[in-house]
Amino acid sequence: MDLSTIEGAQALLETTPIHRWLGFRIVAMDAKTGALSITAPITGNAERSDGAGQAHGGAIATLIDTTATFACSVALGKPVPTMNMRVDYLRPAAGETMTASATVRRSGRTVAVIDVDLEAGGKLVAVGRCVQATNS
């Protein structure tokens, strides 16, 4: 897979059924700075319960993990696995869509650290920190 373009990264993203099921779309990426953003609908499969208009915490965590993984993968030019992640939920994610924006803070020989902000309805609703294995 070509991870140097949004189209190539999106094609890899769509090889995972849960990413398709949740409607993940890469909307911005910069391999040089290690930044990447993915958006997803809050309604449908990501909803906390039918008609709630709020995202389920698991969908939020999945979006944070995926965005961090792809930010690191794009920066390195190869897929990488998650070693660890933490999510802090700040408020309910309400609205039509949520957007996770990741920044690679440090990428070393064996691990990388990525921070992710997740916004919905114009508000910061969750933050995450992920550690990826870079030597896999």
C-alpha positions as CSV (number, residue, x, y, z in Angstrom):
1,M,0.0,0.0,0.0
2,D,1.1,3.5,-0.8
3,L,1.0,5.5,2.4
4,S,2.3,8.7,0.9
5,T,-1.2,9.9,-0.3
6,I,-4.6,10.2,1.4
7,E,-6.0,7.8,-1.2
8,G,-3.4,5.1,-0.5
9,A,-3.7,5.5,3.3
10,Q,-7.6,5.4,3.0
11,A,-7.3,2.2,0.9
12,L,-5.3,0.5,3.7
13,L,-7.7,1.9,6.3
14,E,-10.6,0.3,4.5
15,T,-9.0,-3.2,4.6
16,T,-10.2,-3.4,8.2
17,P,-13.9,-4.2,8.6
18,I,-14.5,-2.2,11.7
19,H,-13.1,0.9,10.0
20,R,-15.6,0.5,7.2
21,W,-18.4,-0.3,9.6
22,L,-17.7,2.9,11.6
23,G,-17.3,5.0,8.4
24,F,-13.8,6.3,9.0
25,R,-12.4,8.7,6.4
26,I,-8.9,10.3,6.4
27,V,-9.4,14.0,5.8
28,A,-5.9,15.4,6.3
29,M,-2.4,14.0,6.6
30,D,1.2,15.3,6.5
31,A,3.8,12.6,6.7
32,K,6.6,15.1,7.3
33,T,5.1,16.4,10.5
34,G,3.4,13.2,11.6
35,A,0.0,14.7,11.6
36,L,-3.2,13.0,10.4
37,S,-7.0,13.5,10.9
38,I,-9.8,11.0,10.5
39,T,-13.5,11.8,10.7
40,A,-16.4,9.5,11.5
41,P,-20.2,9.8,11.8
42,I,-21.6,9.8,15.3
43,T,-24.9,8.4,14.2
44,G,-25.5,4.8,13.2
45,N,-22.9,2.3,14.2
46,A,-21.0,4.6,16.5
47,E,-24.0,5.7,18.6
48,R,-24.1,5.1,22.3
49,S,-27.7,3.8,21.8
50,D,-30.3,4.2,19.1
51,G,-31.2,7.8,18.7
52,A,-28.9,9.1,21.5
53,G,-27.0,11.4,19.2
54,Q,-23.9,10.7,21.2
55,A,-20.9,8.5,20.3
56,H,-20.2,5.3,22.2
57,G,-16.9,5.3,24.2
58,G,-15.7,2.3,22.3
59,A,-16.2,4.0,18.9
60,I,-14.2,7.0,20.3
61,A,-11.4,4.8,21.5
62,T,-11.3,3.0,18.2
63,L,-11.1,6.3,16.3
64,I,-8.3,7.5,18.6
65,D,-6.3,4.3,18.2
66,T,-6.8,4.2,14.5
67,T,-5.8,7.8,14.0
68,A,-2.6,7.4,16.0
69,T,-1.7,4.2,14.2
70,F,-2.2,5.8,10.8
71,A,-0.3,9.0,11.7
72,C,2.7,6.8,12.8
73,S,2.3,4.5,9.8
74,V,2.2,7.4,7.3
75,A,5.3,9.0,9.0
76,L,7.2,5.7,8.8
77,G,5.9,4.5,5.5
78,K,4.8,1.1,6.9
79,P,2.0,-0.2,9.1
80,V,2.7,-0.4,12.8
81,P,0.9,-2.0,15.7
82,T,-0.3,-0.4,18.9
83,M,1.6,-1.3,22.1
84,N,-0.4,0.8,24.5
85,M,-3.1,3.5,24.6
86,R,-4.9,5.7,27.0
87,V,-8.1,7.7,26.5
88,D,-9.5,10.4,28.7
89,Y,-13.1,11.3,28.0
90,L,-13.9,14.9,28.7
91,R,-17.6,15.2,27.7
92,P,-20.1,13.4,25.6
93,A,-19.4,13.4,21.8
94,A,-22.6,14.9,20.3
95,G,-23.4,16.1,16.9
96,E,-23.2,14.6,13.4
97,T,-19.5,13.8,13.1
98,M,-16.4,13.4,15.2
99,T,-12.8,14.2,14.1
100,A,-9.6,12.8,15.6
101,S,-6.4,14.7,14.9
102,A,-3.1,12.9,15.7
103,T,0.4,14.2,16.1
104,V,3.5,12.0,16.3
105,R,5.4,13.5,19.3
106,R,8.4,11.2,19.1
107,S,9.4,8.4,16.9
108,G,12.4,6.3,17.9
109,R,14.0,3.1,16.8
110,T,11.6,0.9,18.7
111,V,8.6,3.0,19.8
112,A,6.7,6.1,18.9
113,V,4.4,8.3,21.0
114,I,1.4,9.9,19.4
115,D,-1.1,12.3,20.9
116,V,-4.7,12.5,19.6
117,D,-7.4,15.2,20.2
118,L,-11.0,14.2,19.4
119,E,-13.6,16.9,18.7
120,A,-17.3,16.7,18.1
121,G,-19.8,19.6,17.8
122,G,-16.9,22.1,17.9
123,K,-15.7,20.9,21.3
124,L,-12.8,18.8,22.5
125,V,-14.5,15.6,23.9
126,A,-11.6,13.2,24.4
127,V,-7.8,13.0,24.3
128,G,-5.6,10.0,23.8
129,R,-2.0,9.0,23.9
130,C,-0.9,5.9,22.0
131,V,2.4,4.1,21.9
132,Q,3.2,2.3,18.6
133,A,5.9,-0.3,17.9
134,T,8.2,1.1,15.2
135,N,10.5,-2.0,14.8
136,S,7.8,-4.5,13.8
